[in-house]
């Protein structure tokens, strides 16, 4: 059996924090895992920025409510789900992702949770598990699944390395330069072909 594991932001949906930066005009929110590989450092930075500007979870959710998946993302995902089991492994939060996951047809999503106080202020976050993408892939492999994975950033490289086949989709040039071992795809058509090719090779093992 084969499972395809995909990142969410930058792969199927736009980066939520970048959209929030554009809506609020606060450029510091544009920083993502593409620039900062230390996820805890990045989230502490974001939570401090929210507090500094008096912004709450509802402010972020309002922006998310106006977002949509990337063009072609749902059709790509629907096609994959017809032929493979698909799991979305993301470092976003359930409090963010739900409206966009609905638009994608509710694929299975493993991600994290925010710690929010009674006033709606984001105080902290809770990881489902540190390095959860890599651990999820290894767990699937321990169940005798062959895993094909795709992502776009630093925090996907553990998942790509653990998978039987790993690919980049829409990565920035800085990521490509640092991780040349992962083939780069610039469109869903390219990634679909890469996944299908890897799946055929894996079946022949």
Secondary structure as UniProt FT lines:
FT   STRAND          2..6
FT   TURN            10..12
FT   HELIX           16..24
FT   HELIX           27..30
FT   TURN            33..35
FT   HELIX           39..52
FT   TURN            53..54
FT   HELIX           57..64
FT   TURN            65..66
FT   TURN            71..72
FT   HELIX           73..83
FT   STRAND          85..93
FT   HELIX           94..103
FT   TURN            104..105
FT   STRAND          108..116
FT   TURN            118..119
FT   STRAND          122..126
FT   TURN            130..131
FT   HELIX           132..142
FT   TURN            143..144
FT   STRAND          146..151
FT   HELIX           154..156
FT   HELIX           157..162
FT   STRAND          165..169
FT   HELIX           173..178
FT   TURN            180..181
FT   STRAND          183..185
FT   HELIX           188..203
//
